[in-house]
Amino acid sequence: MRSKLEECYSIERLREAARSRLPRGVFDFYEGGAEDESTLNDNLQAFRRVRLLPRVLRNVAQVDVSTRLFGRSLGLPFAIAPTGAVGFGWRGGDIALARAAAAHDIPYTLSTSATASIEEIADQAPGRHWFQAYILQDKQRLNELIDRARVAGYEGLVITVDLPVGGKRERDLANGLGFPMKLTPRNIGQFMRKPFWSLDMLLRRPPIMPSLQGLAALKADKAGMKSVAGRNYDPSFDLAALQQLRDRWPGRLIVKGVVNPLDVDAIIGVGADALVVSNHGGRQLDTDIATLDALPGIVRAVDRRVPVLLDGGIRRGSDVFKAIALGASGVLTGRATLFGVLAGGYEGVDRALTILADELRRTMQLCGTPALSEIDHRVIAAMDCPPPGALASVQPDDFQ
Ligand SMILES: Cc1cc2nc3c(=O)[nH]c(=O)nc-3n(C[C@H](O)[C@H](O)[C@H](O)COP(=O)(O)O)c2cc1C
C-alpha cells in the first residue's frame, strides 16, 4: 500500500487510487455533487481561472507555511472539513483523518454523520478537534452532542448552515445507493466487482453513524432523494436559534456555508468566531456561486472582524495560495483528504496533506512570497481586484 501511495504525486492520483478501490456507487457518493454538478465543477474551475503574478528576486530560501488561528499555532493554513460516512469507504477512516491532522498540526472536524463518535476521536486521535453539528430536528440529541463535544475538550463547534434541506444528488439516485444501504441488481453487480470491500462489509457489517444512531429520520427515505443529514435537518433553523447555540457553546463557534455578504453582519453579531465560505462542495445547491468567486465579497463584508476560511475545490497547493491571496486565513480540505483516506487510510491522508503542503511551499517560492503574511491580491493577475489594502490577507497575529 505504501509504495502505491508513494506513486500518488497529486490529489488527482489519490482520487484515481480511491476510485479503483471502491464500488462505483460508493465512490460516486463521495465524489458527486447536486443535480448537474455545475457548482462542483465550478469550484474547481474558479481556481484555474485565477492566474498568478509572481514576484522575482526575493529571497525564498526559507519558506514558512505555519500560521495562527484562535490564538494557537497551526502547522499549515488548513483544517480538515467535516465529511460524513467515511467509514463506508475506509473502515476507521474518521480516526485516520483525525490522527493525520494531528500529525500535521492542524484541526480535524468530526461530522454529525461521521462513522466515529465524539469520544472515540478524542480518545484515539488526540489533537485539535472541532465538532460539526447539523441542526437536527431532535433538539435533545443536538444539545446532548454539543455538550459531549465540550466535555471531550473540542475547541470548536462548526455549524453548517447551507443545508436547510438535503441536496439532490443524482449520482446516488442513479446508483440506487442510499442509507440504510439497499441491495439492488445494479449495486450488487458493482459490489461484486470489488470483492475485498464487499467481503469486509459482509463479514464485519457496515459501520454505523453513532451521533445519528436511533433517530427516526435515519430510517429509509421512500423517495430516496434526500441525504441522511438532509432528512434529519430542521429547516426552521434561523438566527435566533443560532444565538441559542452560541449561548450554549463556550468554545469557538465557526459558521460554515456562507457565500452572500448580506448574511455576514448578523452572523458576526451573534458571536461567531470564524466564517467558512462554503457551498458544501457543490453537494447542495447546484448553480450556487463557486467559493473562490464568493470569497472577496465575504472578506470585504467581514472587514477583519473574524477569520474567513474557505472550502470547495482545493486540490492543489496553489489553490490554497489563491484563497489566501484573496483574503482567506486558511482553507478546509474536503475531498482532497477524503480521497487520501479512501485510497489508503492514515497513510493516504498523510500523503494528501504532504502533497498540498509541498505544492503550497513551492508556489510560495515561485511567487516570491516566503511567508503566508506576504501573500495578497498583488500576486494575482487580472482579477477584478479591489485596490491594494482593501482585502485582508493572512495576518497571523490578528486572530488571537
Ligand atoms: C462525502 C462528503 C461528505 C460531506 N459531509 C459533510 C458533513 O457531514 N458536514 C458538513 O458540514 N459538510 C460535509 N461535506 C462538505 C465538506 O465539509 C466541504 O464543505 C466540501 O467537501 C468542500 O469541497 P471539496 O470537497 O471540493 O474540498 C461533505 C462533503 C463530502 C464530499
The ligand as an ORCA input file, in Angstrom:
! r2SCAN-3c Opt
* xyz 0 1
  C     -18.663     12.853      1.015
  C     -18.848     14.185      1.651
  C     -19.478     14.276      2.870
  C     -19.664     15.521      3.466
  N     -20.234     15.578      4.705
  C     -20.366     16.769      5.311
  C     -20.884     16.838      6.627
  O     -21.217     15.830      7.229
  N     -20.999     18.070      7.185
  C     -20.642     19.218      6.527
  O     -20.773     20.325      7.069
  N     -20.115     19.160      5.283
  C     -19.966     17.972      4.691
  N     -19.410     17.915      3.442
  C     -18.897     19.151      2.821
  C     -17.440     19.387      3.245
  O     -17.341     19.712      4.596
  C     -16.812     20.532      2.449
  O     -17.622     21.673      2.556
  C     -16.624     20.173      0.968
  O     -16.228     18.834      0.828
  C     -15.575     21.104      0.358
  O     -15.445     20.883     -1.007
  P     -14.269     19.964     -1.641
  O     -14.654     18.569     -1.328
  O     -14.345     20.278     -3.086
  O     -12.983     20.367     -0.996
  C     -19.221     16.693      2.830
  C     -18.564     16.591      1.599
  C     -18.372     15.361      1.017
  C     -17.643     15.288     -0.293
*
